[in-house]
Amino acid sequence: MFIDRARVFVKAGDGGDGMSSFRREKYVPNGGPSGGDGGQGADVILKADKNINTLVDFRYKRQFKAPKGGNGESANKHGRGADDLIIPVPLGTVVKDEESGKVFCDLVHDGDTFVIAKGGRGGRGNARFLSSSNRAPTFAEKGEPGEEHWLQLELKVLADVGLLGYPSVGKSSILRKVSKAQPEVAAYHFTTLTPVLGVVTISGDRSFVLADIPGLIEGASEGVGLGHNFLRHVERTNILIHVLDVSGMEGRDPKVDFDAINEELRKYSEKLAGKKQIVALNKIDLVFDEDTIPNTKAYFEDKGYEVFLINALSGEGLPELMERAYYYVENYEPEIEATDDTVMYEAKPDTEFIITRGDDAAFYITGKRIERLVAMTNLDDDQSLRRFQRIWRFMELDNKLREKGCQEGDEVVIGDQRFTFRD
């Protein structure tokens, strides 16, 4: 089963909790704090693997959670860092954030990796808080929560050459004839619903990957038919073989079809429309007049295209077509991406947090620093709670809440914790 889209949830490991303990040893009175730090939480890493061809595995497992770091121990023993969680994905996988649509990475080469979620750091043990003013700290930090994301994975097939054309023009028949791939062939449109790859061997070690991509129709650039699913896969190919039915058996005009498909490519992407194309006039055995083939061939040659006359059923003309496609694959020069030197500066708020009023009348404080502080504070420990209150006052949260209209008894929410405001 070919699956080229998937929605998955990833969560990096939380950091291990710090330890609160004191040195207990004979003849060493008041040994002092000796709690160790927690271990680093595991990262979630995506890795491109050439042995995987589809995203079907993510249909059955959608959630990936990395292990937590080890907790700190007494005698200044630090917790063990957790082993990273590595998720293999096919070559050509584009990873996007589901909420914002931001592209995190594009994994093209075998072995490419990307840290998609960073593990939380371990909480500090009470030995870390020893100071001249606090000789016996009893509190330790909890581990920092690991990052988490809902992701959209999109697979764009990696092929050297793509077969382009309307449904039922003979693309699948060409792939079956020139490779060992076995795409379905039948007398109805959209027989091919997913890309099929085949290796075309010219001779010896001279070979390239050919993709039979689902047929295209008018409106594909707006998502009609297989729409964007089709065009996404065309983006990866270097050379396109534009297959046209020259026989007109289904009432189609190859000249009109050619212009219509190229217009859809242009609407979707100018870069896509600019790819090298070879024209293949198929079903020449079904043309019974002397003028159709020469006139059609001359029409495309006048436009600057190389034209090959083929019969996908018998194989006539295919060796010459594949040889020419291989030539262009070998001499392909990647297009230089246009770079924009414009520097964009993003305005950021002066404060490190934002206060909003929720539908439940509670005041919600959001911000990476304050949310991390709450998550890593042991609110059941008196010393730890007093430290949290000092930081709260330093950040002037009381004044900011009053400015927003917060009054005595109102509920304040930070992360997973709920507090009651006392003026």
N, C-alpha and C positions, 0 to 999 in steps of 0.2 A: 504494500500500500504506500502510495506517494503522498506525503503530507508536507506542504510547504509553508504552513503558518502554525504557530503555537502560542499559547498564552500560559506563562509560568510565573510562579512566585518564588523568590529567592530570599533567604535570610541568613546573614552571616552570624557566626557564633558570638554570644555575649562573652565579655571578659569575665574571668574568674573573680570571685569576691576576695577582698583582702582579709587578712586574719588579725584579730585583736587578741594578743596574748602578752604575757610578761615572762621574763627569764626567771626560772626557778632552779636554783643550783645551790648546793651546800657551800657555806662560807661566802656566798655572794648576796648579801642583803640588798634589797631594793635594786634588783638586777635590771630594771627598766623594761621598756616595751621591746618585744621581739617578734611581732607579727609580720609574716611575709606577704609579698604582693601576690595578687591573682595572676594567672597566666593569660596570654593573649588569646582572644577568640579566633576561630578559624575564618579565613576568607572564603568567599565563593568565587571560583575561577572558571570561566568558560574557555574551552580549548578546542581548536579546530582539529578534526580527525578525518583523514582521507578515507577511512574504512566505513564511514557512515554516509549514507546518501539521502536520508530523509529525516524529517522531524517527527516521525511516527511514534518514537519512544515517549515523547512529551504528551502524547494523547492519553497515555495510561498513568503517567506520573507527572503531576503538575507542580508539586511543591517540593522545594529543596531547602533543607535547613542544616546549616553547618554546626558542628559540635561546639560546646562552650569550653572556655579555658578552665584549667584546674584551679581550685581555690588555694589561697595561700595557707601556710601552716605555721606552727610555732617554731621557735629557734631560727627565725628569719629564713625559712624555707619558702621559696617562691613556687607558685603553681605552674604546672606544665602547660606550655602553649599547645593549643589544639592543632591537629593536622588539617590542612586546607581541604575543602570540598571541591573536587574538579569535575566539571560537567562537560562531557564530550558533545560537540555539535558538528554538523556537516560543514564542509568547506563552502563558503558563499553565504554564511548566515549573517544577517544584519540584525542587531539587537537594539531595540528601542524601549524607552520608558513609556509605559502605557498611559500614564496620566498626562505627561507633557508632550509626548511625541519626540523627545530628544533622542538622537541616535548616539548610543554609547560606543558602539564599535562595529566594524565590518571585518569578519574573520575569513580571510581569503586563502591563506597558505597553510599547509599542513604544519601543525605545531604552534600556530599563533595562539596566544593567550590574552585574556583580559580579566582583570579583577573587577567583577561586577558589583560585589558587595564586600565592604571592608569589615573585618572582625573588630569587635570592641576591645579596648585596652583593659588590662586587668586592674581591678581596684587596688589602691594602695593600702598596705597594712599599717597598723598603728605605729610601727617603728618610724614610718615616714613623717609622722606629725610631731615628733619629738622636737622641742624648742626650749629656749632658755626660760620662756614664760609658762610652758606646759611640759613638765618633766615626766608626767605619767598619763599620756593620752590613752583613753580607753576606746576610742572609736576607730573604725576602719571603713574604707569605701567599698561599696558594692561594685561589681563589674559594669563596665560601660556596655549598653546594648549594642548589638551589631546592626549594621545597615540592612534595610530590607526594601525590596522593590517588586512591583508587578511588572513583568516584561512582556513585550511582543517580539517574538522571533519570526523573522521572514527569511526564507531560503530562496536565493536566486541561483539557478543552476549555473555551473561553470562549464562552458563548452567553447571550443575554438570557433566553430561554425554553427550557425543556426539556420534551420529551414523555415522560411517565411512564406506565408500565403494564405489564401482563403481556405475554408474547410473543403475537403474532398478534391483537392487539386493533385494529390498523389505524394504528399510529403512522407507519410508513413511507409508507403511502398518503396520510396527511394531509400529510406533508412534500412528497411529489411533487406534490400538488394545489396547494399554496399557494406553492411556490417552484420554482426551476429545478433543484434538487437531484434526483438520480436514485438513491435507495437501492433495493436489490433488494427486490422484493415477491414472495412465494411462499406457497403453502399449507402451510407447515410452521413449527414453532417455531424461534426463534433464527435467522431469516433474516438479521437484522441482528446482526453480531458486533462491529462497531466503530461509534463515534459518527459520524453524518453531519450536517453543518451545511448549512443553507440560509438564504438571505436572503429574508425575507417583506417585500414592498413593499406598503404600504397605499395610498399615493398620493403622488406627487411625491417628496419627500425623507423621507417618513415610512416608516421601515422598521426591522426588528429581525432579530437572528440567532436562528433556531430550530434546536434540536438534536434529532435522532432518536437516542435512546440505547438500547442493547440492552435487551431485556426483562428484567424482574426476577421472581424466584420466591422462595418461602419459603426462609429460610436464607441469603439473600444477605449479611446482615450478618456471617455466619461464613465467607463465601467460597464458598457453594454456587452452582452455575451460573457465571454471569459475575461474581457476587459483588462483591468490592471493585473490580474493574475498572469495573463499572457505576456504583457509588455514588461513586467518586472523581470521575467526570465530572458527576454531578448536583450536587456541591458548588458548582460555579462558577456555576450558573444562578441568576437572580434570581427568576423566576416559573416555576411548574410547571403544565403542563396534564395533568391526570390522565385518561388515556383509558381508558374502560371499555366492554366489549362488553355492551350491554344486551339483545342478542338471546338470549343463553344457548344459542347453537347448539352450543357445545362442552361443554355441561353446567356452565358456570361461572356463579356468582352474582356480579354486579357489586358488591353490598354486601360480600360476604365478601372479594372481591379487593381492594377499596378498603382495608378494615381491615387485611388481611394486609400489603399493601405499606407502608402507613404505620407498621405495627409494625416492619417491617424498617428503615425510615428512622430510627425512634426508637432502635432498638438500635445503629445505626451512629453516629448523631450527633443530639443533641437540637436542635442548630442546623438540621440538615437537615430534621428533622421539622417545624420551625416555619416553613418557607418558605411563601409564598403559593401556594395551589393553586386552579385552576379545574377543575371537573369537566366532561368532555366525554363524553356518552353516544353511542357510535358504533353503526353498523349498525342504525339505526332502521327501515330498509327491510325488515329481516328479522323484525320483530316484528308478529305478526298478531292479537294480542288487544288490547282497548282499555284494559286496566288496568295492564299492565306498565310502560309508559313513564311515565304520570302518577304511579304509586306510587313508582317508583324516583327520579323527579325530586323529588318531595316529600320523600323520605327524606333526600336530600343537602341540600336547601334547609333542612330543619329543623336540620341540623347547622351551618348558616351558610355553606354553599358556594354559589357561583354555578354554575348548571348550564346547559349548552348541548347541544341535540339536534342531532346531525350525521350525515351520511352521507359518509364519506370517498371513496366510489367516485364519487358524483355531484357532490360538492362542496356539498351542501345544508347550510346552517348554518355553514360554514367562514368566510365573510366576517365574520359577526358575532363569531365566536370570536376571529379574528385581531385585529379592531378592539379588542376588550376586552383582549386580551393586550397590545396596543400601549399602551393607556391605562395599564396597570399598570407597563409598562416605563418610560414617560415619568415616572410619578409615584413611581417606586421610590426609597425612602430606605434607604441602607445601614444595616445593623444596627450599633449601637454595641457594639464588643467590650468584654466585661467585663474590667476590669483588676485585677490582683492586686498590691496594694501591699506584699506580704510580700517582705522582702529575704532572699535566701538566701546564706549565707556558706559557701563550700566550704573545708573544712580541707585545707591543703596540707602536704606533708612539710617538715620543717625543712631537709633536705638538698636540694641542687640536682641530685642524681643518686640512682639506685637500683642496688644491687648484688644480683644474683641468680645462682644456680648453675644452669647449663644441663644438659641430659641428657648432653652430651658431657664433663661434669665441668669445663668451663671456667667462669670467672667473667665474667658479662656486666655491664658498667656502662652504664646508660642515663640520659640526661638531655640536654636540649637544648643546654646550655652546653658540656658536655664533648664531646658528639658533634660539635658545630660546631667546637670547638677542634681535635680530631683531624683532621677533614676539611680544615681550612684550614692545617694545619701541613705544611710540606715536611720529612718525616722523613729525607730524604737529605742535608739540610744540617746541619752540626755546630752552628752558632749557633742555627738554628731548633729543633733537637732540645733544646739546653740550655735555651732559653726554655720549651719544652713541659715539661721536667722541673721547672723552677722553679714553673710553675703547678700541676703535679701535686702537688708538695710543699705548696704553699700551700693547696690544696684538701684536704690530708691524706688522699689516696687510699690511700697505703700503710697507714696505721692502720686505715682502714675495711675494706680488704681482709683484713687480719690478723684483725679482729674477726669476719669472715665465714668464717674458717678457711683463707684462702689461704696457701699455703706455697711455699717455694723451688721454682722450676721449673714451677709451675702456669701455665696459660694464661689470659690476661685479654683479653677482646674488647670493643672500643669501636667501634661503627659497623662499618665494613668492615675495620678493622685488628685484628691479633692481636699481643699482646705476651707476653713471658715474664717472670713475676714474679721479681725478684731481691731477696732480703732483705738 
